[in-house]
Amino acid sequence: MLFPPRISRLCIACGAALALACSGGKKTPAPATPPIILFAVDGLEWSVMKPLVDAGRMPVVAGLMEGGTYGYLESMTPTYSPAIWTSIATGKNPDKHGIPHFVYRVGAGKDDYRFYTSGHRKTKAFWNILSEYGRTVGVIGWWMTYPAEQVNGVMVAQTNTTGVIEHSENALWKGTLLKGVEDQVYPPERTPEVMDMLADADRAMDSVVTAIFGGMPQAKTDFTKLIWEQSLWAFRADAVYTRVAARLLDEKQPFDVLALYLSGPDVAGHRFWRYAYPAEFWHPPVAEEIAAFGSVIDDYYVHVDRVIGDVLARAPEGTTVFVVSDHGMHVVNPDREFHAEDEPGFRLSGNHLDAPPGVFVAAGPNIVSPGARPALERTHPIGRAYDVLPTILALKGIPVGEDFDGTVMLNVIAPAFLEQFPVRTVKTHDDAAWEAAREARMKEAADRAERLEQLKSLGYIN
């Protein structure tokens, strides 16, 4: 069975009616099509996930694979999350969309970094395009969404740190949600309830960790204590995003595309690869450490499967589902001994900077039948990161930009749908009005030491 049995029902025609009412005549209304939920899962790796699927430990993803199509998704270099996720959101390469990294330099000093924000994005993302066609969107935790944009729906900017935060009226320490700071949530009147969910996640973190890992793993060395503490921010962020998605779906408001970002598999893969695959390392951990941390990666993948199932249980019947990762993961530094005093980048045992392909799974209405899916072959990917947006637009009956670097994944969409709704194109979705409005989002994100340390610890900056 593709979806859990208690999926709520929602009339797709109501969503189409709302889309038409909100369009204001600006764009030609697109046809009524099923809603889409896009699970954007950072660092999901096939070589980890497939054995778990085969062993019955990820039954929701297994059901999606059985009822739909799947394959390797070709990534891009460099594999910096803001760059790739912005490319997935825009269908364009970083030279076009303007966000090539986490940070940019304003001087030669060690603290002369500034974080990219949504104002640096030079082209429209899927939430802008869908909104202009009167479609409703939910965007939760996506990279480079602060300051949140005005969309036809809900946007919650990324959150992932917990320390004491200094802020002013026009500055936000990147990576946080903080009471009293504007433009983290759209519409702004939903900010209090999102902050309540943040507080709830903080209170529940011990129980969240226990539910995921069967208890709090006991660090035996300074090194394992360090890398465990450096991972909790990602698990916390995912808990907040999941709560927001559940709230939106429980409200049973029509939506066309709901995108939920989860970062845990990437962070777990970076830090705990050597415990999951000790035979790949010249200096493997001792048995006690493997027992404590060897299942962290697998446990989090299983948790992601539960999250997907919980979200789909709340979704309208007949929802189309995408599970997408920006890249895969593999061993790094196999010849090193690992110590807490190492430079942050050398504490990593899993990495992806050479762009291993990611995961792509699609299932639901208008997705090709199982008999038509290609083989799971790394050397013959099902598509590219750039292709995700054009494919979603085609499924929503919205024209694809001729200035996209990606193309529609015709091997994913059912031929009958393409016959009824052939792919249309438009020269570009960008316009002067949107570019002018972008200036209002050029807020400076203050240089937060904690956030920089996160990026250093993950090997993204020196």
Sequence and secondary structure as in RCSB ss.txt:
>XXXX:A:sequence
MLFPPRISRLCIACGAALALACSGGKKTPAPATPPIILFAVDGLEWSVMKPLVDAGRMPVVAGLMEGGTYGYLES
MTPTYSPAIWTSIATGKNPDKHGIPHFVYRVGAGKDDYRFYTSGHRKTKAFWNILSEYGRTVGVIGWWMTYPAEQ
VNGVMVAQTNTTGVIEHSENALWKGTLLKGVEDQVYPPERTPEVMDMLADADRAMDSVVTAIFGGMPQAKTDFTK
LIWEQSLWAFRADAVYTRVAARLLDEKQPFDVLALYLSGPDVAGHRFWRYAYPAEFWHPPVAEEIAAFGSVIDDY
YVHVDRVIGDVLARAPEGTTVFVVSDHGMHVVNPDREFHAEDEPGFRLSGNHLDAPPGVFVAAGPNIVSPGARPA
LERTHPIGRAYDVLPTILALKGIPVGEDFDGTVMLNVIAPAFLEQFPVRTVKTHDDAAWEAAREARMKEAADRAE
RLEQLKSLGYIN
>XXXX:A:secstr
  S TT     HHHHHHHHHHHHTTSS        EEEEEETT  HHHHHHHHHTTS HHHHHHHHHSEEEEEE 
 SS  HHHHHHHHHHSS HHHHS  SSEEESSSSTT EEE  GGG  S  HHHHHHHTT  EEEES TT  S   
 SEEEE      S    BTTB  TT   TT TTSEESGGGHHHHHHHHHHHHHTHHHHHHHHHSS     SHHHH
HHHHTTHHHHHHHHHHHHHHHHHHHTT   SEEEEEE HHHHHHHHHHHHH GGGSSS   HHHHHHHTTHHHHH
HHHHHHHHHHHHHHS TT EEEEE S   EE  TT    TTS GGGG SEE TT   EEEEEESTTB  GGG   
  TTS SEEGGGHHHHHHHHTT  EETT S    TTTB HHHHHHS   EES S  HHHHHHHGGG   B   HH
HHHHHHHTTS  
